[in-house]
């Protein structure tokens, strides 16, 4: 019932997440079509057409663009999040934010302008 073709399709989708682990430092422009989880450091720019998860230990100095995002770490740079952004209590954002929906937990720090609403 489950042939090799179906298994190979499952493997194609299994690799659609990129993880930058704690202790890893990435320099330059980073682009992905899949989900990204960052617990390390990134300097440059970051773009994904999917979800971005920023862990508590993450430090990002970049212009960030994503479909949706949950942030618990530090970001220095502007954020453009298409669908929705959650800033957890440990998050620190220094830069302007553009998003359609925003949730900010008590304790989160934001230094910058916030623009909300759908693009016209």
C-alpha positions in Angstrom: 0.0 0.0 0.0 2.8 2.4 0.8 5.3 2.3 -2.0 8.7 3.8 -2.5 7.3 6.8 -4.2 5.2 7.9 -1.2 8.2 7.4 1.1 10.4 9.6 -1.1 7.7 12.3 -1.0 7.7 12.2 2.8 11.5 12.7 2.9 11.2 15.7 0.5 9.0 17.5 3.0 10.9 16.4 6.1 13.9 18.6 5.3 11.9 21.8 5.0 13.0 23.1 8.4 16.4 24.8 9.1 17.8 25.0 12.6 20.6 27.3 13.7 21.6 25.8 17.0 22.9 27.6 20.1 26.6 28.2 19.7 26.3 28.5 15.8 27.1 31.8 14.2 25.9 32.7 10.7 27.1 35.7 8.7 25.5 37.0 5.5 22.2 36.8 3.7 20.0 33.8 4.7 17.0 32.8 2.6 14.7 29.8 2.9 11.3 28.6 1.7 10.8 26.5 4.8 10.5 27.0 8.6 13.5 28.4 10.4 14.4 27.9 14.1 17.2 30.1 15.4 18.9 29.5 18.8 22.3 30.8 17.8 23.5 34.1 16.2 22.8 35.6 12.8 24.3 38.8 11.3 23.1 40.0 7.9 19.6 39.4 6.5 17.0 36.7 7.0 14.1 35.9 4.7 11.7 32.9 4.8 8.3 32.4 3.1 7.3 30.2 6.1 7.6 30.4 9.9 10.4 31.8 11.9 11.0 30.7 15.5 13.6 32.7 17.5 14.7 31.0 20.8 15.6 32.7 24.0 19.4 32.2 23.4 19.2 33.7 19.9 20.8 37.0 19.0 20.0 38.3 15.5 21.4 41.5 13.9 19.5 41.4 10.6 16.6 42.7 8.5 14.0 40.0 9.0 11.2 38.9 6.6 8.9 36.0 7.3 5.3 34.7 6.9 4.8 34.4 10.6 7.1 34.5 13.7 7.4 33.7 17.4 10.3 35.5 19.1 11.8 34.8 22.5 15.3 36.2 21.9 17.0 39.4 20.7 16.6 41.0 17.3 18.3 44.2 16.2 16.8 45.2 12.9 13.5 45.7 11.1 10.9 43.0 11.0 8.4 42.5 8.2 6.1 39.6 9.3 3.2 38.9 6.9 0.6 37.0 8.9 1.3 37.4 12.6 4.0 38.0 15.2 4.2 36.8 18.8 6.7 38.5 21.1 7.2 36.4 24.1 8.1 37.8 27.6 11.9 37.2 27.0 12.0 38.9 23.6 13.9 42.2 22.9 13.3 43.9 19.5 15.2 47.0 18.5 13.8 48.1 15.1 10.6 48.8 13.2 7.9 46.1 13.0 5.4 45.7 10.1 2.8 42.9 10.6 -0.9 42.2 10.2 -1.4 40.8 13.7 0.7 41.3 16.9 0.8 39.7 20.3 3.2 41.2 22.9 3.6 39.4 26.2 4.3 41.2 29.5 8.0 41.7 29.8 8.8 41.9 26.1 10.8 44.9 25.0 10.2 46.8 21.8 12.2 49.9 20.7 10.9 51.0 17.3 7.8 51.8 15.3 5.0 49.3 14.9 2.7 49.3 11.8 -0.2 46.9 11.7 -2.8 46.0 9.1 -3.0 44.2 5.7 -0.9 45.5 2.7 -2.9 47.4 0.2 
